[in-house]
């Protein structure tokens, strides 16, 4: 019998998540009540208005035909209004906005739309797994750009060989960052746009966590830089900012040529996001613009403080992130990322993701997702403390 499955599947990065799921089954078999701080899936529902809007829209018989793959004009217009409200960026909803089934949908397909097999793209290491996986699917060669703590997990653009920068089709970055929880200031975006414009290099910016920042920080958009729309697109999602992860709705905005290319590809793949979900998305965006009190960042800021302050008390000195729903924690000496993640789960029943799941530069770190209520997070910290004491580990 011929082998089932293409060779490209062997190069996708999901193996570690399958491995962690197996560790979790082992821990449960040992009698642990597992606290899962692994996958970044919001643990709360969206606002009451969003749920009510969705429920009413589901009952509308007109919503059961095929939607358009680029999304309704009403939803794209709401996105354009929100970008103006949030970033002061003007977008044409007709040509500079396209709707997605979650930002992962767009990130997975963009390389196919704007590059050919054998082309090169610049992607971060560590990075969200779909960044590199999308290149495998498209037959595009990655140039891995190291992100290190000594530079605030920002790329050193001058380290990119000039021949790579000149020939690459695009550079993909994301701030606030998953998994690094790093943030970028406006000065960085100005330098990035200038760098890319001089090399005719498309910037692809993943801004899914822009609304989850702490201590008064308001992350900026790369599209705020004058002229950025000529060479940049930005992904945004309602999954994390509005607790709508299961609805699968997001969008890409910016450069009209890249938007058109992604639309064209997706028009051959799918028929778009359910119209009722788009109506719920409009309600979510309008709620924030109306100052309705919907504020997700404060929830994760409190959770961040509970976990970081707790870990520091037990001797694990981890940085306090300025954004996202994650903590990127350097591990105690004497362990690899995978060793400590596995042993912590089997001994203490706490799931974290080893940093090397996100790239070679992630070795020496684990990612902790703040996706439990505060009491459960405190329990997780206590369990981790016992684990560290029993294993003679400290930060």
Secondary structure, 3 states (H helix, E strand, C coil): CCCCCCHHHHHCCCHHHHHHHHHHHHHHHCCCCCEECCCCCCCCCCCHHHHHHHHHHHCCHHHHCCCCCCCCHHHHHHHHHHHHHHHCCCCCCCCCEEEECCHHHHHHHHHHHHCCCCCEEEEEECCCHHHHHHHHHHCCEEEEEECCHHHCCCCCHHHCCHHHHHHCCEEEEECCCCCCCCCCCHHHHHHHHHHHHHCCCEEEEECCCCCCECCCCCCCCHHHCCCHHHCEEEEEEHHHHCCCHHHCCEEEEECHHHHHHHHHHHHCCCCCCCHHHHHHHHHHHHHHHCCCCCCCHHHHHHHHHHHHHHHHHCCCCCCCCCECCEEEEECCCCCCHHHHHHHHHHHHCEECEEHHHHCHHHCCEEEEECCCCHHHHHHHHHHHHHHHHHCCCCC
